[in-house]
């Protein structure tokens, strides 16, 4: 597979790779791995949320706000 970047993105990628001591291709591969893992977790979380909603396991707005604020304070 080939991926084409704009000259600016390619230069930025090479610069970042040089600064952290990696090959640009390795950096792209690691970024794709992170994105794929994130997407898989997100899709699973959506499935779990939809299943919870079908069961009626829902939170009230105030409880959601409280949980988010607690997470942000941590």
Residue frames relative to the residue before (quaternion, step in Angstrom):
aa qw qx qy qz dx dy dz
X 1.0000 0.0000 0.0000 0.0000 0.00 0.00 0.00
X 0.1684 -0.7616 0.6173 0.1026 3.53 -1.07 0.76
X 0.1217 -0.7580 0.6373 0.0666 3.51 -1.12 0.76
X 0.1747 -0.7931 0.5785 0.0762 3.57 -0.83 0.99
X 0.1358 -0.7805 0.6084 0.0468 3.54 -0.90 1.02
X 0.5808 -0.5288 0.4639 0.4096 3.53 -1.26 0.34
X 0.6441 -0.5288 0.3657 0.4144 3.60 -1.12 0.47
X 0.6352 0.5343 -0.3324 0.4479 3.59 1.02 -0.75
X 0.6774 0.4783 -0.2970 0.4734 3.59 0.87 -0.91
X 0.6385 0.5267 -0.3312 0.4530 3.55 0.98 -0.79
X 0.6549 0.5009 -0.3105 0.4731 3.59 0.97 -0.83
X 0.6536 0.5043 -0.3154 0.4679 3.59 0.96 -0.84
X 0.6381 0.5260 -0.3178 0.4637 3.56 1.01 -0.81
X 0.6649 0.4904 -0.3051 0.4736 3.58 0.90 -0.90
X 0.6375 0.5289 -0.3249 0.4564 3.58 1.00 -0.82
X 0.6648 0.4933 -0.3014 0.4731 3.59 0.90 -0.90
X 0.6444 0.5252 -0.3207 0.4540 3.57 0.92 -0.90
X 0.6520 0.5111 -0.3097 0.4665 3.57 0.95 -0.86
X 0.6718 0.5145 -0.3014 0.4394 3.57 0.91 -0.93
X 0.7663 0.3334 -0.2081 0.5083 3.61 0.99 -0.67
X 0.5287 -0.6932 0.3763 0.3135 3.55 1.27 0.23
X 0.5666 0.5600 -0.4043 0.4493 3.55 1.04 0.77
X 0.5459 -0.5661 0.5007 0.3617 3.50 -1.34 0.27
X 0.5772 -0.6093 0.4122 0.3545 3.60 -1.01 0.77
X 0.6412 0.5212 -0.3332 0.4540 3.61 0.97 -0.78
X 0.6315 0.5245 -0.3251 0.4694 3.57 1.04 -0.78
X 0.6382 0.5336 -0.3165 0.4559 3.56 1.00 -0.85
X 0.6553 0.4982 -0.3065 0.4780 3.59 0.96 -0.86
X 0.6512 0.5157 -0.3231 0.4534 3.58 0.91 -0.88
X 0.6565 0.5010 -0.3137 0.4686 3.60 0.95 -0.82
X 0.6383 0.5209 -0.3280 0.4622 3.59 1.02 -0.77
X 0.6498 0.5020 -0.3134 0.4769 3.59 0.97 -0.82
X 0.6189 0.5366 -0.3438 0.4592 3.60 1.00 -0.79
X 0.6626 0.5006 -0.3076 0.4645 3.61 0.92 -0.90
X 0.6583 0.5113 -0.3133 0.4550 3.57 0.95 -0.86
X 0.6609 0.5045 -0.3113 0.4602 3.58 0.93 -0.87
X 0.6456 0.5088 -0.3161 0.4737 3.59 0.99 -0.82
X 0.6421 0.5201 -0.3160 0.4662 3.58 0.96 -0.90
X 0.6742 0.4978 -0.3017 0.4546 3.59 0.85 -0.96
X 0.6402 0.5190 -0.3310 0.4597 3.60 0.97 -0.80
X 0.6620 0.4891 -0.3089 0.4766 3.61 0.94 -0.85
X 0.6445 0.5277 -0.3228 0.4494 3.57 0.97 -0.85
X 0.6566 0.5055 -0.3100 0.4661 3.59 0.89 -0.93
X 0.6525 0.5052 -0.3152 0.4688 3.60 0.96 -0.83
X 0.6513 0.5127 -0.3185 0.4600 3.60 0.96 -0.83
X 0.6310 0.5177 -0.3319 0.4731 3.59 1.02 -0.75
X 0.6397 0.5179 -0.3263 0.4648 3.58 0.96 -0.85
X 0.6584 0.4998 -0.3090 0.4703 3.59 0.94 -0.88
X 0.6582 0.5147 -0.3095 0.4539 3.58 0.97 -0.82
X 0.6568 0.4995 -0.3121 0.4709 3.56 0.97 -0.80
X 0.6353 0.5147 -0.3299 0.4718 3.57 1.02 -0.78
X 0.6396 0.5169 -0.3232 0.4684 3.60 0.98 -0.82
X 0.6468 0.5176 -0.3194 0.4601 3.58 0.97 -0.83
X 0.6432 0.5143 -0.3278 0.4631 3.58 0.97 -0.80
X 0.6782 0.4709 -0.2878 0.4852 3.60 1.10 -0.68
X 0.5079 -0.6522 0.4180 0.3768 3.57 1.26 -0.29
X 0.4667 0.6681 -0.4452 0.3710 3.59 1.27 0.27
X 0.2218 0.7900 -0.5294 0.2156 3.55 0.35 1.28
X 0.3420 -0.7183 0.5669 0.2138 3.55 -1.24 0.51
X 0.4773 -0.6295 0.5280 0.3118 3.53 -1.17 0.61
X 0.6782 -0.5165 0.3438 0.3938 3.57 -1.19 0.59
X 0.6645 0.5191 -0.3096 0.4394 3.60 0.85 -0.95
X 0.6525 0.5089 -0.3151 0.4647 3.58 1.01 -0.76
X 0.6236 0.5245 -0.3371 0.4717 3.59 1.03 -0.74
X 0.6504 0.5126 -0.3124 0.4655 3.58 0.89 -0.93
X 0.6475 0.5233 -0.3123 0.4577 3.58 0.93 -0.88
X 0.6736 0.4916 -0.2975 0.4649 3.59 0.90 -0.88
X 0.6494 0.5069 -0.3196 0.4682 3.59 0.96 -0.84
X 0.6552 0.5042 -0.3162 0.4654 3.58 0.91 -0.86
X 0.6273 0.5294 -0.3317 0.4650 3.59 1.01 -0.76
X 0.6500 0.5136 -0.3118 0.4652 3.58 0.96 -0.87
X 0.6800 0.4989 -0.2875 0.4540 3.57 0.96 -0.85
X 0.6472 0.5095 -0.3160 0.4709 3.59 1.15 -0.56
X 0.5973 0.6029 -0.3561 0.3911 3.60 1.15 -0.54
